[in-house]
């Protein structure tokens, strides 16, 4: 038995997986995001721990016998978040999250301080990454910066509570802008640009390596054996890839969670920073990957359900599917939290364009689904332009549950999409697979296989052609509004 714990933005999901690779049970606990100012996004790390604790205790109420046979635990989690700890490992302030846009100015400072930044990291400096957040703290909260002894990513903050060890994996570390991604090692040059040293960084591991064992009190509280290994795990996207079997060149997936990700596996470091493509280490040795990232995906659907008074997202999707009508000229730019690929624009905003008296809730929701699909197509376009090879595409994440959305995505991307059982638990499942490898020493590619798809969704030719036309308007709207997004607001 193996446990996978995924620390997401909207909640923690923990799953129990047996030796045959089947999900025996799962438990979730919700999280909330604090937005104290526009474009800020924070969470209290203590909430992460409490949520993880609730999920394991919930599993224990139903699966005490199975938990007593667990051999290893794997972790996955939201990337880029900055947890700042003092010399007693006390949290100094709320964690600044991946979708926080406050450090745009510090990105420019970072690249001036480290002129080889893009060469070393393979990535543009973006506000979502960790290093610019530390420059922001140094400038705006110097008294906190002076007390920093350690910086941890979200899932690794859980690891510290689980094992007492400060460790991370290479996929998650790739999103900090402190890693030399090609060399798979911390970069002293990038650390110095933020007035830090390697002493503040966790130890680096491949995702399938063990990083320690559960503390006895944690094991006892959760009903797990003492001495259970904790694998390094992965950032949520690389963990999702391990779960979906996206580890060999040409394999790809779409992740439809809070954010939207197009992930392509490779066997070499292939940076394309000029187009805001992410080039990161994979969670398995000798592998890398590229990603395009849309900061708001399924979260756009949650938002429109709330502001239009829908009972919930599922009922709103049903309403859209029953209507199944073209929303006319209505187009939605899904930039509720700014955008990464291809724009790298933290100031971008969500926009409805083309509203009329005839626009109804179903039209708004359909436009939201199309807008996210068109943004994903923008990302896929730059991935291919940078030389990415894309053979097969799986779909994971909560948004994978909607066949209707799948038809829009397949048509916007002009790609066949594969849907597999349990796609919504992808990162947690990948974390459990990495735990298994850490415990058994099996060949990673023998464990991280691609499940047979339950079904596939083909592009609809007529819908593909219509979305291609709408894509031109979609991209033109962003270009027209880009400077307007950045214009300072006047106070009355």
C-alpha positions as CSV (number, residue, x, y, z in Angstrom):
1,X,0.0,0.0,0.0
2,X,1.1,3.5,-0.8
3,X,-0.2,7.0,0.1
4,X,-0.2,10.0,-2.3
5,X,-0.8,13.4,-0.8
6,X,-1.5,16.3,-3.2
7,X,-1.4,19.8,-1.8
8,X,-3.4,21.9,-4.3
9,X,-4.5,25.5,-4.2
10,X,-8.2,24.7,-3.4
11,X,-7.7,21.7,-1.3
12,X,-5.6,18.7,-0.2
13,X,-6.3,15.3,-1.7
14,X,-4.9,12.1,-0.2
15,X,-5.3,8.7,-1.9
16,X,-4.5,5.1,-0.9
17,X,-3.1,2.9,-3.7
18,X,-2.6,-0.9,-3.6
19,X,0.2,-3.0,-5.0
20,X,-1.7,-3.5,-8.2
21,X,-1.8,0.3,-8.8
22,X,-5.6,0.6,-8.0
23,X,-6.9,3.5,-6.0
24,X,-8.5,2.0,-2.9
25,X,-9.9,5.2,-1.4
26,X,-9.4,8.9,-1.3
27,X,-10.2,11.9,1.0
28,X,-10.2,15.6,0.4
29,X,-10.2,18.7,2.5
30,X,-10.9,22.2,1.2
31,X,-8.5,25.2,1.4
32,X,-9.2,28.9,0.9
33,X,-7.0,31.6,-0.7
34,X,-6.5,35.0,0.9
35,X,-6.4,38.0,-1.5
36,X,-5.5,40.9,0.8
37,X,-4.9,43.2,-2.2
38,X,-5.5,43.1,-5.9
39,X,-3.3,40.4,-7.7
40,X,-2.1,39.1,-4.3
41,X,-2.6,35.4,-3.4
42,X,-1.7,33.9,0.0
43,X,-2.3,30.9,2.2
44,X,-1.4,30.0,5.8
45,X,0.9,27.0,5.8
46,X,-0.7,25.8,9.0
47,X,-3.9,25.4,7.0
48,X,-2.0,23.0,4.7
49,X,-1.0,20.8,7.6
50,X,-4.5,20.8,9.1
51,X,-6.0,19.8,5.8
52,X,-3.5,17.0,5.2
53,X,-4.1,15.8,8.7
54,X,-7.9,15.7,8.1
55,X,-7.5,13.7,5.0
56,X,-5.4,11.0,6.5
57,X,-7.6,10.8,9.6
58,X,-10.6,10.5,7.3
59,X,-9.0,7.6,5.4
60,X,-8.1,6.0,8.7
61,X,-11.8,5.9,9.8
62,X,-12.6,3.7,6.8
63,X,-9.3,2.0,5.9
64,X,-7.4,1.4,9.2
65,X,-6.3,-2.1,8.1
66,X,-5.0,-0.9,4.8
67,X,-3.2,2.0,6.3
68,X,-1.4,-0.3,8.6
69,X,0.3,-1.9,5.6
70,X,1.5,1.3,3.9
71,X,5.2,1.2,2.9
72,X,5.7,4.7,1.6
73,X,4.2,8.2,1.2
74,X,4.6,10.5,-1.8
75,X,4.0,14.2,-2.0
76,X,2.9,16.5,-4.8
77,X,1.9,20.1,-4.5
78,X,1.2,23.5,-6.0
79,X,4.5,24.9,-7.3
80,X,6.4,28.2,-6.7
81,X,4.9,29.2,-3.4
82,X,7.3,30.8,-0.9
83,X,7.1,29.5,2.7
84,X,9.6,31.6,4.8
85,X,10.9,30.0,8.0
86,X,13.2,31.4,10.7
87,X,16.1,29.5,12.4
88,X,13.6,27.5,14.5
89,X,11.5,26.6,11.5
90,X,8.7,28.9,12.5
91,X,6.6,30.4,9.6
92,X,7.4,34.1,9.3
93,X,4.4,35.2,7.1
94,X,1.6,33.7,5.0
95,X,3.0,31.9,2.0
96,X,2.9,33.8,-1.3
97,X,1.4,31.6,-3.9
98,X,2.1,30.7,-7.6
99,X,-0.8,32.9,-8.9
100,X,0.4,36.0,-7.0
101,X,1.3,38.9,-9.3
102,X,2.9,41.4,-6.9
103,X,6.5,40.9,-7.9
104,X,6.4,42.0,-11.5
105,X,8.9,44.8,-10.9
106,X,11.2,42.4,-9.0
107,X,11.4,40.1,-12.1
108,X,13.1,42.9,-14.0
109,X,15.5,43.5,-11.0
110,X,16.3,39.8,-10.9
111,X,17.2,39.6,-14.6
112,X,19.4,42.7,-14.3
113,X,21.2,41.2,-11.3
114,X,21.7,37.9,-13.0
115,X,22.2,38.6,-16.7
116,X,22.5,34.8,-17.4
117,X,19.2,34.0,-15.7
118,X,17.5,32.7,-18.7
119,X,20.5,30.6,-19.7
120,X,20.8,29.1,-16.3
121,X,17.1,28.5,-15.5
122,X,15.7,28.1,-19.0
123,X,12.8,30.4,-18.0
124,X,11.7,34.0,-18.0
125,X,11.5,35.6,-14.6
126,X,7.8,35.7,-13.9
127,X,5.9,36.9,-10.8
128,X,4.6,33.4,-10.2
129,X,8.1,32.0,-9.6
130,X,9.6,31.9,-6.1
131,X,12.8,34.0,-6.4
132,X,11.1,37.3,-7.4
133,X,8.8,36.9,-4.3
134,X,11.9,37.0,-2.1
135,X,13.1,40.2,-3.7
136,X,9.6,41.7,-3.0
137,X,9.9,40.6,0.6
138,X,13.4,42.1,0.9
139,X,12.1,45.4,-0.4
140,X,8.7,45.7,1.3
141,X,9.2,43.6,4.5
142,X,12.9,43.8,5.2
143,X,12.5,42.9,8.9
144,X,11.0,39.5,7.8
145,X,13.7,39.0,5.1
146,X,16.5,39.4,7.7
147,X,15.0,36.6,9.7
148,X,14.7,34.1,6.9
149,X,16.8,30.9,7.6
150,X,15.0,28.6,5.1
151,X,12.7,28.9,2.1
152,X,10.5,25.9,1.3
153,X,7.9,25.1,-1.4
154,X,4.4,24.2,-0.3
155,X,4.6,20.4,-0.4
156,X,8.0,20.5,1.2
157,X,6.6,22.5,4.1
158,X,4.4,19.4,4.7
159,X,7.5,17.2,4.4
160,X,9.2,19.1,7.2
161,X,6.2,18.4,9.5
162,X,6.1,14.8,8.4
163,X,9.8,13.9,8.6
164,X,11.8,16.8,10.1
165,X,13.8,16.9,6.9
166,X,14.2,20.0,4.6
167,X,14.2,18.4,1.1
168,X,12.6,19.0,-2.3
169,X,12.6,17.3,-5.7
170,X,14.0,18.7,-8.9
171,X,10.7,19.3,-10.7
172,X,9.4,21.5,-8.0
173,X,12.8,23.2,-7.5
174,X,12.8,24.1,-11.3
175,X,10.1,26.6,-10.6
176,X,12.0,28.7,-8.1
177,X,14.4,30.4,-10.6
178,X,17.2,29.2,-8.2
179,X,17.9,26.0,-10.0
180,X,20.4,25.4,-12.8
181,X,17.8,23.2,-14.7
182,X,20.2,21.7,-17.2
183,X,22.7,20.7,-14.4
184,X,19.9,19.7,-11.9
185,X,21.7,21.6,-9.1
186,X,21.2,24.9,-7.2
187,X,22.7,27.9,-8.9
188,X,24.9,30.0,-6.6
189,X,24.6,32.8,-9.1
190,X,20.8,32.9,-9.0
191,X,20.8,32.6,-5.2
192,X,23.2,35.5,-4.9
193,X,20.9,37.6,-7.0
194,X,18.3,37.4,-4.2
195,X,20.9,37.7,-1.4
196,X,20.5,34.1,-0.4
197,X,22.8,31.1,-0.3
198,X,22.4,27.3,-0.7
199,X,22.2,27.1,3.1
200,X,18.6,28.5,2.9
201,X,17.7,25.8,0.3
202,X,16.4,22.3,0.9
203,X,18.4,19.3,-0.2
204,X,17.7,18.2,-3.8
205,X,16.4,14.7,-4.7
206,X,15.0,13.0,-7.8
207,X,11.3,12.6,-7.3
208,X,11.5,8.8,-6.9
209,X,14.1,8.9,-4.1
210,X,13.4,8.6,-0.4
211,X,13.9,11.8,1.7
212,X,13.3,10.4,5.2
213,X,10.8,8.6,7.3
214,X,7.6,9.6,9.1
215,X,8.0,10.9,12.6
216,X,6.7,8.4,15.1
217,X,4.0,10.7,16.4
218,X,2.7,11.4,12.9
219,X,2.7,7.7,12.0
220,X,0.9,6.8,15.2
221,X,-1.7,9.6,14.7
222,X,-2.5,8.4,11.2
223,X,-2.4,4.7,11.8
224,X,0.7,4.1,9.6
225,X,3.6,1.9,10.5
226,X,6.6,3.5,12.0
227,X,9.5,3.9,9.6
228,X,7.3,4.6,6.6
229,X,9.4,6.2,3.8
230,X,8.6,9.6,2.4
231,X,9.5,10.0,-1.3
232,X,10.7,13.3,-2.7
233,X,7.6,13.5,-4.9
234,X,7.1,16.2,-7.4
235,X,5.5,19.5,-8.3
236,X,1.8,18.9,-9.1
237,X,2.3,18.9,-12.9
238,X,5.2,16.5,-12.9
239,X,3.4,14.3,-10.4
240,X,0.4,14.4,-12.7
241,X,2.6,13.3,-15.5
242,X,4.0,10.4,-13.5
243,X,0.4,9.3,-12.7
244,X,-0.7,9.6,-16.4
245,X,2.4,7.9,-17.7
246,X,3.6,11.0,-19.5
247,X,7.3,10.4,-19.0
248,X,8.7,9.5,-22.5
249,X,9.3,12.0,-25.3
250,X,6.2,12.8,-27.3
251,X,3.8,12.1,-24.5
252,X,1.7,15.0,-23.3
253,X,-1.2,15.9,-21.1
254,X,-3.6,18.7,-20.4
255,X,-4.3,19.5,-16.8
256,X,-7.6,21.3,-16.0
257,X,-7.3,22.3,-12.4
258,X,-7.3,25.8,-10.9
259,X,-4.8,26.6,-13.6
260,X,-4.5,25.0,-17.1
261,X,-1.3,23.3,-18.2
262,X,-0.1,21.7,-21.4
263,X,2.7,19.4,-20.4
264,X,5.1,17.7,-22.8
265,X,7.7,15.2,-21.7
266,X,11.3,15.1,-23.1
267,X,14.7,13.6,-22.6
268,X,16.7,16.8,-22.9
269,X,16.7,20.3,-21.5
270,X,14.9,22.4,-24.1
271,X,14.3,26.0,-23.0
272,X,12.2,28.6,-24.9
273,X,12.0,31.5,-22.4
274,X,11.2,34.1,-25.0
275,X,7.7,32.6,-25.4
276,X,7.1,32.1,-21.7
277,X,7.4,28.4,-22.0
278,X,8.5,26.6,-18.9
279,X,11.5,24.2,-19.2
280,X,11.8,22.1,-16.0
281,X,13.3,18.9,-14.8
282,X,10.9,16.0,-14.7
283,X,10.5,14.0,-11.5
284,X,12.4,11.0,-12.9
285,X,16.1,10.9,-13.5
286,X,17.4,12.0,-16.9
287,X,14.1,13.5,-18.0
288,X,12.9,17.1,-18.5
289,X,9.7,18.6,-19.7
290,X,8.1,21.8,-21.2
291,X,4.9,23.4,-20.1
292,X,2.6,26.2,-21.2
293,X,0.5,27.6,-18.3
294,X,-2.8,29.3,-18.2
295,X,-3.2,30.8,-14.7
296,X,-7.0,30.5,-14.6
297,X,-8.8,27.4,-16.0
298,X,-11.4,25.5,-14.0
299,X,-11.3,28.4,-11.6
300,X,-12.9,30.5,-14.3
301,X,-15.8,28.1,-14.3
302,X,-16.1,28.2,-10.5
303,X,-16.1,32.0,-10.7
304,X,-18.8,32.3,-13.4
305,X,-21.0,29.8,-11.5
306,X,-20.8,31.9,-8.4
307,X,-21.4,35.3,-10.0
308,X,-24.4,34.1,-12.0
309,X,-26.1,32.3,-9.1
310,X,-25.7,28.8,-10.5
311,X,-26.3,26.0,-7.9
312,X,-22.9,24.6,-8.6
313,X,-20.4,24.0,-11.4
314,X,-21.9,20.6,-12.4
315,X,-25.4,22.1,-12.8
316,X,-24.0,25.0,-14.8
317,X,-22.2,22.6,-17.2
318,X,-25.4,20.7,-17.6
319,X,-27.2,23.9,-18.4
320,X,-24.6,24.8,-21.1
321,X,-24.8,21.3,-22.6
322,X,-28.5,21.3,-22.8
323,X,-28.5,24.7,-24.5
324,X,-25.6,23.6,-26.7
325,X,-25.7,26.8,-28.7
326,X,-23.2,29.1,-30.2
327,X,-22.7,32.2,-27.9
328,X,-22.6,34.4,-31.0
329,X,-19.9,37.1,-30.8
330,X,-19.4,36.6,-27.1
331,X,-15.8,36.0,-26.2
332,X,-14.1,35.6,-22.8
333,X,-10.5,36.4,-22.0
334,X,-9.8,34.1,-19.0
335,X,-7.1,36.2,-17.4
336,X,-8.6,36.4,-13.9
337,X,-5.2,36.0,-12.3
338,X,-3.1,37.5,-15.0
339,X,-1.4,35.2,-17.5
340,X,1.8,33.3,-18.2
341,X,2.1,31.6,-21.5
342,X,2.5,33.2,-24.0
343,X,2.0,36.7,-22.6
344,X,3.8,36.7,-19.2
345,X,1.4,39.5,-18.1
346,X,0.4,39.6,-14.4
347,X,-1.7,42.7,-15.2
348,X,-4.0,41.0,-17.7
349,X,-7.6,40.9,-16.6
350,X,-10.7,38.8,-17.4
351,X,-12.9,40.3,-20.1
352,X,-16.3,39.5,-21.6
353,X,-16.6,41.0,-25.1
354,X,-19.7,41.0,-27.2
355,X,-22.5,41.0,-24.6
356,X,-26.0,41.8,-25.8
357,X,-29.5,41.8,-24.3
358,X,-29.8,38.2,-25.6
359,X,-26.8,36.9,-23.6
360,X,-27.9,34.4,-21.0
361,X,-26.1,32.5,-18.2
362,X,-25.5,29.5,-20.5
363,X,-23.9,31.8,-23.1
364,X,-21.6,33.3,-20.5
365,X,-20.5,29.9,-19.3
366,X,-20.1,28.6,-22.8
367,X,-17.9,31.6,-23.6
368,X,-15.8,30.8,-20.5
369,X,-15.3,27.2,-21.6
370,X,-14.3,28.4,-25.0
371,X,-12.0,31.2,-23.7
372,X,-10.0,28.7,-21.6
373,X,-9.8,26.3,-24.6
374,X,-8.5,29.1,-26.8
375,X,-5.9,30.1,-24.1
376,X,-4.7,26.5,-24.0
377,X,-4.5,26.5,-27.8
378,X,-2.2,29.6,-27.5
379,X,0.1,27.6,-25.3
380,X,0.1,24.6,-27.5
381,X,1.0,26.8,-30.4
382,X,4.1,28.1,-28.8
383,X,5.2,24.7,-27.6
384,X,5.1,23.4,-31.1
385,X,6.8,26.5,-32.4
386,X,9.7,25.8,-29.9
387,X,10.1,22.3,-31.3
388,X,8.1,20.2,-28.9
389,X,7.0,16.8,-30.2
390,X,3.4,15.9,-29.3
391,X,2.2,12.4,-30.1
392,X,-0.5,11.6,-27.6
393,X,-2.4,13.9,-25.2
394,X,-4.1,12.7,-21.9
395,X,-6.4,14.9,-19.8
396,X,-6.2,15.1,-16.0
397,X,-7.5,17.3,-13.3
398,X,-11.0,18.2,-12.1
399,X,-12.0,19.6,-15.4
400,X,-11.4,16.2,-17.0
401,X,-14.8,15.2,-15.7
402,X,-16.6,17.3,-18.4
403,X,-17.0,15.6,-21.8
404,X,-18.6,18.7,-23.2
405,X,-15.5,20.8,-22.3
406,X,-13.4,18.0,-23.8
407,X,-15.1,18.5,-27.2
408,X,-14.3,22.2,-27.1
409,X,-10.7,21.6,-26.1
410,X,-10.1,18.9,-28.7
411,X,-11.5,21.2,-31.4
412,X,-9.6,24.3,-30.3
413,X,-6.3,22.3,-30.2
414,X,-7.1,20.1,-33.2
415,X,-5.9,17.1,-31.2
416,X,-7.3,13.8,-30.1
417,X,-7.6,13.8,-26.3
418,X,-7.4,10.6,-24.2
419,X,-9.5,10.2,-21.0
420,X,-8.5,7.6,-18.4
421,X,-10.1,6.3,-15.3
422,X,-9.2,8.4,-12.2
423,X,-7.9,11.3,-14.2
424,X,-9.1,13.8,-11.5
425,X,-6.6,12.3,-9.0
426,X,-3.6,12.6,-11.3
427,X,-1.1,14.4,-9.1
428,X,-1.9,12.4,-5.9
429,X,-1.7,9.2,-8.0
430,X,1.7,10.2,-9.4
431,X,2.9,10.9,-5.9
432,X,1.8,7.4,-4.8
433,X,3.7,5.9,-7.8
434,X,6.8,7.8,-6.8
435,X,6.4,6.5,-3.2
436,X,6.3,3.0,-4.6
437,X,9.5,3.4,-6.6
438,X,11.2,4.8,-3.5
439,X,10.2,1.8,-1.5
440,X,10.7,-0.9,-4.0
441,X,13.5,0.3,-6.2
442,X,11.6,-0.6,-9.3
443,X,12.5,0.8,-12.7
444,X,10.5,4.1,-12.9
445,X,9.2,3.6,-16.4
446,X,7.9,0.2,-15.4
447,X,5.7,1.9,-12.7
448,X,4.8,5.2,-14.4
449,X,3.0,3.6,-17.3
450,X,0.1,5.2,-19.3
451,X,-3.3,3.7,-18.4
452,X,-5.5,2.5,-21.3
453,X,-7.9,5.3,-22.1
454,X,-11.6,4.8,-21.3
455,X,-12.5,6.9,-24.3
456,X,-11.0,9.5,-26.6
457,X,-12.5,12.8,-27.9
458,X,-11.8,13.7,-31.5
459,X,-11.9,17.3,-32.9
460,X,-15.2,18.3,-34.4
461,X,-14.3,19.8,-37.8
462,X,-17.0,22.4,-37.9
463,X,-16.3,23.5,-34.4
464,X,-12.6,23.5,-35.0
465,X,-13.0,25.9,-37.9
466,X,-15.3,28.2,-35.9
467,X,-12.9,28.2,-32.9
468,X,-10.0,29.0,-35.3
469,X,-11.8,32.1,-36.4
470,X,-12.7,33.1,-32.9
471,X,-9.1,32.5,-31.9
472,X,-8.0,35.3,-34.1
473,X,-10.5,37.7,-32.4
474,X,-9.4,36.3,-29.0
475,X,-5.8,37.1,-29.6
476,X,-6.6,40.5,-31.2
477,X,-8.6,41.5,-28.1
478,X,-5.7,40.8,-25.8
479,X,-3.3,42.8,-28.0
480,X,-5.8,45.7,-28.1
481,X,-6.2,45.7,-24.3
482,X,-2.6,44.9,-23.2
483,X,-1.6,48.5,-22.4
484,X,-5.1,49.3,-21.0
485,X,-4.6,46.5,-18.5
486,X,-1.4,48.2,-17.3
487,X,-2.9,51.7,-17.1
488,X,-3.0,53.0,-13.5
489,X,-6.4,53.3,-11.9
490,X,-7.5,56.8,-10.9
491,X,-8.8,57.2,-7.3
492,X,-11.8,59.4,-6.8
